[in-house]
Amino acid sequence: MQLNLSRDRQCKWGINLIVLSVLFGMLSPVQAKSGHSGHSGHGAGYGVSAPCHEPLMRCAKTMTAHTTKEGRIWFAWAVKKSLYVNYSDDVGSTYSPPVLVNPEEETIAARGENRPKIATDAKGNVYVSWVKKLPQKWTANIRFAWSADAGKHFSTPVTVNNDNEVTSHSFNEMVVSEEGVVTLAWLDGRHKKRAKSPGKVIGTSIYSARFLPTKEPIDNLRNIHQLNTSCVCCRLALTLNAAEEPVLMWRHIFEGGIRDHGMAVLTQEPLIADVHRVSFENWKIDGCPHKGPTLARQGKRLHMSWFSDSNVSPGLFYGHTDDEGVTVRALLNVAAKNTFPAHPDLSVSRKGSVQLVWTEFDGALHHVKWMESEKGTSWSSVDTVASFPGSADYPFLVQHPSGSYLLWHKPGEPVALILLAGSSEVQGSNL
């Protein structure tokens, strides 16, 4: 399979005709439309199987990246029952040797929207979180480890959820402040398991943990029950606001089975009082779409994007809020339902612009779409970055001092970082 960069893109950024191996993909139309009940340890399920089992990046099913202020790009990826991290200091031309995070083998969730996460703080400490799948169907635990020596060694992994129950804990999200305060949020099924009539419990709960690994023990972390009635298998979106408070966006199950989105500032007290509805398509579906939102901060502004398949207003959407979801502005239907838009990723560039990338499908080829805005009030025209057949990992933006990059990954092929503006470079390696 091959990927072709669009001719418009070649002209706009001076890119010669480049043909690459496909490095990410999306769902078929049938998969994109099907919603079904999901559970812990269950990702979107539409990835492709890794064709090799060596501790090499190309053998991983999913790839997660995080960039430091200085420009080091960290990666977290799993092969078989091992989780690895490594980094690149030259935007993907070369990579450091992989470092094993979990000394004891465990089954790691790394499919679709359920994948390992990685972050750093201002001092260079490295933090990793992932989901450990358990033998029982739809059960898992949230795991965490960190490194105090710039990723050379990692602490003994710990289980974050403290209920000691064999139930669903999944779709972990992690954000780390400059000072090293870690916030984890995840979908949690402990209340449904404890209920006298679990079949009548709608959706699942969201739990969080907030802690400072450099100053406190992490072997028995306090869990905060944030809310109930979340969709059971859509990824969460988590970021810090201007006050460095964690802000969460998720697909909520509102009255009448409506699965639109909620937003709230996470607190250290149980059961959030202020849940704000931030999407209004009134999508009623008895199942999980496997399509969670994305969230990015620009000053005090939070940018959001999400998918809906409602009868009233379907498609991919954008909006922003300056007050953590109390009011939502600049609502935009980015892509129509008939283009099968999926898996958006929002990010703010080093130059301060907000960027959105997503995938579409025309019945034969998948297309990578990209657009940019100064503040989210008006946008550039939509650019087709590339078109390709087949399937692979989802698209993600990587912001670097040298520019904005698209992270491409297809199991079995070299990882690549494609510069979106101002250069014709396509960086990759044989790892």
N, C-alpha and C positions, 0 to 999 in steps of 0.2 A: 504494500500500500504506500501511496505517496501523498504528500501535501504540497500544494502549489500556492505560493504567495500571489495575491491578486495583482493584475497589471496596473490598476490604479495605485496600489500601494508601491509597486516598483517605481512608478514615475514620481509619486509624491515624496518618497524618501530616498530616491536614488538607489533602490535595491535592484540588482540584476535578477534575472529569472533564477529562482532558487527552488530546487525540489528537495524536500526533506522527507525522511521517514515520518509517518504520522506519530505524533507524540501526545495527543490527547483527543478525547471524543465525547460522545454524548449518547443519549438513549435513542432507540428507534421510535417511530411515531407511536407504536402500540405501547411500548414501555413508558413513554413520556406521559401518556394519558392514563395509564392504569394506576389506581390507588388501592392499597390494601393495608391491612393492619400490620404494623411493624413493631419490633420489640428490641430489647437491649441486645447489643452485640450484632445487630442486623443493620448493615449499611444499605445503601441504595441497591446494591446487588447487581448493578449493571456494568461493573468493571470487567476487565479481561484478565485471564489467568496469567500469572507470571511464567514465562517460558524457561526460567533458570532459577537455581537455588543458591547461587554463590553470594557472598556478602558484597555485591556490587549494586550500584544505583539502578542500573538498567534492569535488574532482576526484581525490583520492587513494583507493586501494583499501584501505589500512590506515592506522591511526592509533596512534602510540605516545606515551604521556605520562609525564612525570616531574615531581614537585613538590618544590620547595626547602623548607627549613624555614620560610622567610619567607612562603611561599604562592604564589610564582610557578610557574605550570604551563607547562612546556616541552613542545613537541610536535615529533615527527619524522615526516615523511611524504614520499612520492615521487610525482611525476607524470611520466609518460613516462620519460625517462632522467635526471631531475634529482632530487636529494634536498634537501629544505628543512627548516628549523627555524624556529619562531616561538614566542611565549609569550603568556600572558594573565595579567594582574595582578588581574583582577576576576572570576575563576572563569568565564570564557567569555563574558562580555558583550561584550568587545572583544578583539582580537588584534593583536599587533605585526605589521608587514610581514614577509613571509617572507624568510629569508636563504638563499641558495644555498650548499650545502656543497661540491659537486663542480663545479668550473669546466668540466671536460671531461665530456661526456655519457658515461654508461655505463648498461647495463641493470641495474636494481636489483631484487633479489628483494623483493617486497612482496605476499605472498599467504599467507593462513592463518597458520600458526605460524612462517613464515620471513619476518621483517620487520625494518626498521631499529630500532636501540635508541638511547636517549638518556639521559644522566645528568649530574649536576653535582657539584662538590665544595664545601667550606665557603667557598672564596674566590670562588665564582661562575664558575669555569671550566666550560665546557660540552664534553661529550664525546659523539661520535656513532660508531656502528659499524653496518655493513651488509654485505650480500652482493652482490658484483658478479657477475652471470651472464656466462659466456663463451659464444662461439658454439657450441662442441661441446656435445652433449646431456649433461645431468647434471653439468656442470662449472661451477665458480665460484671466486671468491677472497673472503677476508674483508678488509674495508676499514675504515679508521679515520681520523678527523680530530678536531681539537679547537680550541677557541677560548679565547684568553686575555683577551678583551675583552668578556665577557658575551654572546657570540653575535653580535657585530657582524661579525666576520670569522673564517674558519676556516683552519687550516693546510692545506697541500697534502695531499690524501688519500694514504695509503700502504696497501700490501698487507701484511697482518699475517702470513699464512702464508708461510714462507720457503723452501718446497721448489721453487718455480719450475716446478711440474708442472701440466699440464692435467688436473686430476682434481677430485674433489668436495671442496669446503670450504663448509660451510653451517650453518644453524641456529645462528648466533652468539648468545651471551648475554654481557652486560657488567654489571659491578658496579664502582662507584668509591667509594673510601673518602673520609672527610672531608678527608684530606690530599692527595687527588688520585691515589692509587695505583689504576691501572686494571687490572682482571683481565678478560680475554676468554677464553671457552671456546667451542669449536665442534666439529662433526663433521667428520672429515678422512679422505679416502680414499687418501692417498698410499701406505700400506702394502699396501692391496689392489691398487693399480695395479702395485706393484713385485713382487708375489708371482708365483712361477712358475706357480701354478694359482689365479688370482684367484677363479675360481668356487667354490673350496673355502674361501675366507676367509669366516668368519661375521661378518655385521654390518660395522661400521666402527669407526674409532678416534676418540678424543676427544683434542684438543690444547688447550693453553692458552698464554697469554702474560700476563705481569705486569710492569708498567712504570710509571714516573713521568714523564709527558710534560713536566712543568715543569722537570725536572732532567736529562733524558737524551734523546739523539736517538731518533727512532722509525722511522727508515728501514730498519733491519735488526734487527727484534725477535727475541729468542730464543723459539723454540717448544718447549714441553714436551710430550712424548708421555705423556699421563696414563694411558690404558688402551685396551683393545681390546674387541671384541664388544658395541658399543652398537648399538641399533636405528638404522637409517639415516635415518629421516625423522620422528622425534618431537622436538619442541623440548626443550631442556635447561632446567633450573631452577637459578639461581645466586644466592647471597646471601653476606653476610659473617656469620660467627659473632661471639660476644661479644668474641673476641680479634682481630677484624678479619681472620680468615683466610677465604679463599674456600671455600665449601662447595657442592658440586655434587650434583644429583639428576638421574638420567637413566633411560630405559628400557633395561635391560641384557638381554642374551641369555644366560641361565644354561644350565647343563647340560641337554641334552635339548630345546633350543629353547624354553625357558620365557622369556617376555618380561615379567618383573616389573621392579621398580625397585631401583637401587643408589644409595648415597650415599657420598661421601668428601670429606675435606678435601684440596683441591688443594695440591700441594707444588711446589717448584722443582726436584725431581729426577724423572727419568722413571719411568714405570710405578708407579702407586700400589700400595702394599703392603696397605693397609687399605680394602678395598671392603666395605661393609656392605649386606646386602639389607634393604630397608625395606618391601617389599610382598610378599605371600605368597599371591596368588590362583592361581598356577601356570597362567598363561595361555600355552598353547602355540599358536603361530600362525606360519605360514611366510609372513610379510609384515609390512609396517609399518602400524600403526593410524592414523598421523597424529594421535596424541593424546598429547602430552607432559605431564609433571607441572607443578605449581606449588609454590612454596616461599616462606615468609615467616618472618622472625625476630621473636621477642618476648622480649627479655632473652636468657637462655641457651636458650630453647626454640625449636626449629624446627618450624613447622607445615607439613604436606604434604597435597596432594590429588592424586588421579590416577584414571584410568579403567582398567577391566579388563573384558574380555569372556570370561573363562574359564568353562568349563562348571561349575566348582565354586562360584565366587563372583563373579558378574558385577555391574557397576554402577560408580557413582562412589564413591570412598572418601576418608576423612580419617584422619590419624594425626599424632602428634607425637613428637619425640625431644628429650631434654635432653643427649644425648651424641653428637651428630653421626651418628646411625644405629646405634650399638651396640645400643641397645634402642629399641623402638617401642611407644608406649602409646596408649590411647584410640582404638583402631581403630574406625571407624564406617562402615557402608555408608550413605552419604548419600542415594543415589538408585538405584532399581532399574533393571535393564537395559531393561525394557520402556518406560521413560520416555525412552529414548535420551539420557541425560545426556552432556554434552560440554564441553570447553574450560573447566575451572575456573580461577578466579583468586583467590588468597589475598592478603590484605593486613592490616596492623595499623594501626588508626586512631590519630589523634593523642591520643585519650582512652585508648588502650591495649587496646582490644578487638580480637580477631581476627575477620575477616569473610571469607566465602566466597561467591562468585557463580558461577553456571554456567547452561547452557541445557538445556532439555528439549524434546521434541517429542511431540505426542499424535496425530499422523497428519493434523492439519489446521493447527494453530497451533504456533508455537514459544513457549516460556515462559521468562522470565528469573527464576531462583530466587536467593534471598539468605538467608543466616542468619548469626548472630553469636554469639560466645562470649567470656567473660572471659579464659579461659586455654586453651580447647580441651578441657576435661574435660566440660562440659555446654553444650548449645547451645540457642539460641532455637528456636522453631518455624520451619519453612521458610516464607518469605514469597514469594508470586508477585508480583514487582515489576511485570511487564508481560507481555502476550501479543500476538503479532503473526504475520502470514503472511510468506512470502518469505524472503530471505536477505541477509546483509550481513556486516559485520565481527564479530569475536568480542568478548565482554564483558570489560571491565577495570575495576578499582577505582582511584579516584584519591583519595588522602588529603590533605586540606587543613585548615589551621587552623580554617576555618569549618564543617567537617564532612566526611562521607564521600560521595563522588560516584560515580556510574556513568557511564563514558565510553561514549557512543553514537556510532556512525559508520556511515553508509550512503553509498557513493559517489553523488555527485550531490545529496546533501542536506546541510544545515548540520550541523556537528559540535555535539553537545550534551553537557552535564554535568548529570546529574540528582541532586539531593541526596537521599540515602537516608534520612536521619532528621532530624527537627526543623524541617523547612521545606517549603514547597510550591513552591520555586523550580525552574524548569527553565531553565538558561542555554544560550544558543545565539547564533549569529550567521550572517550570510550568507556567510561565508568558505568 
